Amino acid sequence: SYSGIFMDELEKKLIQLNPERIKLWLRYIDDILIMWSGSQTEFQTFLQNCNTIHPTMKFRGECSPNEIHFLDLTLYKGANFTNKGTLDMKTYTKPTNKQTYVHNSSFHPRGTSKSIVLGEAHRFLRTNTDSSNFKEQIHKLQTALLARGYKERTVKRPSWLGDTKKEQSNGPPG
């Protein structure tokens, strides 16, 4: 798309503003994750410079030495950081998310309800490195789906949790 080509060209210019401080640069459409090796003051200066590159494109940034949100993830320094030097992750839900899943009484195909449960369970499995975070997300999902008219046997069926365990035996559910 034109916007993808535009952002690709703009991205090259942005990285050249301070390539020695950028240790990681990931972009999905208009969300960018940067691992920065300089100070917060240097990052704020970099951000100000980014906002001078194009007259209508404005960037905002969040800095944290411990955790950061990117797309539907929170990346943070947890047990894996202490033990292995890698970041942990957990599912991030924006505060504005009302969890309005398709109501169970809607006229969607019969398998839609099961697919929502399985799809979200698999997503939580992939996006949570700690089993307690995984279980917390599953509980929130179950609560939201029950409120949307889903049957308890569909939402709390142990077999779908077992299916996710088979798929990724080395991650949560623990």
Secondary structure, DSSP 8 states (H G I E B T S, - for coil): -HHHHHHHHHHHHHHHTSTTTEEEEEEETTEEEEEE-S-HHHHHHHHHHHTTSSSS--------SSEEEETTEEEE--HHHHHHS--EEEE---TT-------TTSSS-THHHHHHHHHHHHHHHHT-SSHHHHHHHHHHHHHHHHHTT--HHHHS-HHHHHHHHHH-TTSTT-
